[in-house]
């Protein structure tokens, strides 16, 4: 079954300056690679809707949500922290990014598709209940997971985050919710300098030293994530798909390759096929080396289609 490909032109309009690594060129790089690889012909395009406040307030403090709307600038750039900046088009892009994941959940649970990929920006996994940080404003994957649980009635949702940075926001939101199994792998020590101290039954963090390549990455996944996922038996698998652990990405110092992203994506598809009727919603997080990002997304989608040798 083809993959739902959810995006929106508004996600290209959030642009705080060419110097910033989280830039519109990221989505263009993905689109170019999908055209070159022929994958565009097996994707069903969908326009991402705007998330409603009720979607956001399931995972964010209502006062925080209100503040984001109220302080969105009409002109110029507003710095929320050193690297999380808002310009006039940022709020709409962030609402589209969160709305994309809600739509993805709706599509897979209605059996209109087995998998959905949200090609959106800004990313979301650093956004906490009441704090924007790390290029993130609303926690897109958390918004979608809460929709699956609280609106669609699922009882077990797994969120798997292989971005090079710890998904601190997602953990912050769901750390006390046993309905969510959160698995995160990340370079440590590294921004945001969290996650290494977490030990709960439904948070499984893997810390990876600088220089880690595919062999150690796969060994850690097999030792920690896969047993936890089999034990949890998720009804839906959600992926925070960050590709900034790639060898070519200068944002960090991991040495992963496209083959590693194909491998983990295939393992997650096997989990979804076994326990979740094949249902996967994946959402773009990091990935800043444009060529590597495009290629990595392509192998990720191929794996979700079942085409990867994995």
N, C-alpha and C positions, 0 to 999 in steps of 0.2 A: 504494500500500500504506500502511495507517495507520502512525503513529509509535508506538513503545513509549514510554510515559510512566512513568518509574521514580521512585518517591518512597517515603516512609514516614513515619508519624506521629512516629516517634522524632526526625526531623529538626526537628520543631516544638518539641521539649522542651529543646533547647540554648538557654538564655536567661540571659545574664549581666547583664541589666538593661535597662530601657527606654531608657536613654541611649545604649546601644551601637548603632551603625548596622547591624551584622550581627545582625538580630533576626528572630524567627519571622514577623513581619508580612510579610516579603518573600515567603514561600511562599504566604501567604494572598492577597497581591496578585496573584500569578500565577494562582492557582486562580480568583479572582474574574473576571479578564480572560478566561480560557479559557471560563468559563461564559457570560459576556456575549457573546463572539464566536462561540459555537457550536463552537469547536474541540474541546471535550471529547468531542464525538461522533465525532471521527476519531482519537482517541488510545486506545491500548490500555493500561490501567493495570497496573502491576506493582509489587509490594512489593519494595523494595530489601533484599537479604539483608545480613547482617553480613559484612564482609570477614574472612577468616582471617588469622592472623599470617603464613602463608606468602605470601599476596598482598602484604601490606605489606612484608615483608622482601625482596621482589624490587627494591624501590626505596628502602627506608629501612634504615639500620643496625639490626641486630637489637637492639643495646643501647638505641638510641633507642626502638624499638617497645616493648621491655620496660619502659623508664622511663615511657612514656606510660600503660601499663596500671597500673604500680605507684603512680604519683603521682596518678592520677585521684581527686579528692576524694569522700568520702562525704557531706560537709557543706560548706557555704560555697563560696567561690570561690578558686581558685588562679590567680595571675597568672604566666603563662609569660614574658610581656613586658608592656609598657605597655598593649597593646590586644588581646592574645591570652590569653583567660581560660578556665579550665576550671571547670565546676560539675558536680554529680553526674550530669547527663544528657549531658554533652558527649561522653564517650568513645563511648557507643553511637551517638549521632548521627553522629560522625565515621566510625565503622565502617560505618554504613549508607550514608554518602555514598560511601565508597570501594567498598563492595560493589555499589552501584548501577551504577558504571561497568564493573565486572567482568561483571555481568549484561547490561549493554548490549552489550558485546563478544560475549558468548556468543549473544545473540539475533540480532545482525546476521550473525555468521559462520555461524550455523545456518540463515540465510535465513528465519527466522521473521518478520523485519521488515527493511526496508532502513535505517531510521533509528531511533535511540533518543535521547530527551532525559531527562537525569537532573535532576529538580527537587529538588535536595538542598542541604542546608547542614549543617555549615559548609563553606565553599569550600576549595580545596586548593592552588592553583597557587603560593603562596608557600612552602609547606612544602618544606624541603630534605631531604637524606638524613638529617640528624641534628639538625634544628632546626625547631621550630614558630615561625611568625611571621605577621604580617599577617592575623589571624583564621583561619589555616589550621593544621591538625594533621597530617593525612596528605594526601599529594598524590594526590587522587582520579584525575585524568586520567592521571598517570604510572602508578598502580597498574593501571589498565585497559590502558594501552599495553603495559606489561611482560607482562601476561597474554596479550595478543594475540600478542606476539613469542615469549615463552618457553614458553607452554603451547599456544597454538593454531598456532604455527609460521609466522606471517607473517614476511616479510623486510623490509617497508617500511611504516612507519606515519608519517603526517603528523599533527602536533599544531599546531593553529592557535589562537592566543590573542589575542582582540581586547579583552580587559579593558583599562581605562585604566592599570593598573599592570603593569609588566614581570613576566612569569611566571618570576621568578628561581629558584623551586624546581624547576620543570620543566626549565629550562635546566641547573641544577646537576646534576640527576639524569642527563640524557641528553647532556650536552655532548660526551662522548667516545664516543657510540654512533652510528655512521653508519647504523644501521637506522632511526633516527628523524630526520625533518626537523622542526625546531621553528621556527615562525614566530610572532613576537610583535610587536604594535604597542602603543605606550604613550606617555603624556605624559612628556616629559623636559625639564628635570630635575624629578623627582618620585619619591616613595616607590616602590620601595625603593632608588632611586639606583643601579641596576645595568642591565646590558644594552647600554648605549650603546657599550661598548668591545669587544663581542664581534664577531669576524670569523672564521667557519668556514664550510665548505661546507654544513653541515647545520644551522646556526643562522642565521636570517634575521630580524634585528630592525629595526623601523622606529621611529624616534624622532619624536614629534610635539610641537611647541611648544604651550604653553597658547594657547587660542583657536582651535585647528585645527577646521575644519568638514568637511563631507562632501567637498568638492571635493578638498582636499589629501589627505585620508584615502584616497579612491578612487584618486587618481593614484599614491600611494605603494604601494598594494596591487598595482596593475597593473604598476608598474615593478619591484617586488621580489618579492612573494610569488608571484604567478601564474606567472612564468617558472620560479621554483624548484620550484613544485609540479608543473608540467608536466615538468620535467627529472627529478624524483624518481619520478614515477609511483606514488603511494602505493597500497597494497592496502587501506588503511583510512584514512579521514579522521576525526580526533578534534578536537573543538572545545572549548576553554576559553571558554565563552560568558559574558563579563562585559559588563554593560550600563551601567557607571558612567562611560562616556565621553559619556553623553547630556547634552544641553544643560541639562536640568532637574536633573541630579544635582550636588549641591553637594560631593560628595567630591573632585571634580577640576575642571578648567577646559577640557575639550574641548567641542565644540559639535555632537556627532553627533545625528542624529534617527532615528526609526524607519525612514525610507526608506534610511538608510545601513546599518542592521543588516539590512534586507531584501536590500539589494544584495550585501553581503559574504556573506550566507548563501546567496544564489543562485549566486554565483561558486563557493563551496565545493561546493555540490551539483553543479555542472557538472564540477568536478574529480573528485568521487566517481563520478559517472556515467561519466566517460570512462575512469578507471583502476581504480576500486575496486568495480565492480559496484554502484555506488550506496550503498555502505555508509558510514554516518556515525554516530558516537556523540558527542553533545554533552552537556556538563555545565555547569551553572550555576556561575559564579564570582561576580563582583561585580554591583552594581546596587542602589542604596540609595534612590533617589527612587521611591516605591512605584508611583505611576501610570505613570511612564515605564518602570519595570521590567516591569510587566504587559503594557503595549502592545508593548514591544520583544521580549519572549519570544513574544508572539502572532505578530508578523511573522516572527520567526526560524523558528517552527514552520511557518507558512504557506509560507515559502520552501523548507523541507526537504520539504514536500509537493508542491512544484512549482507552488504557487498564486500566488507573488509575481510582480508585473510586473518586479521586479528591475532 
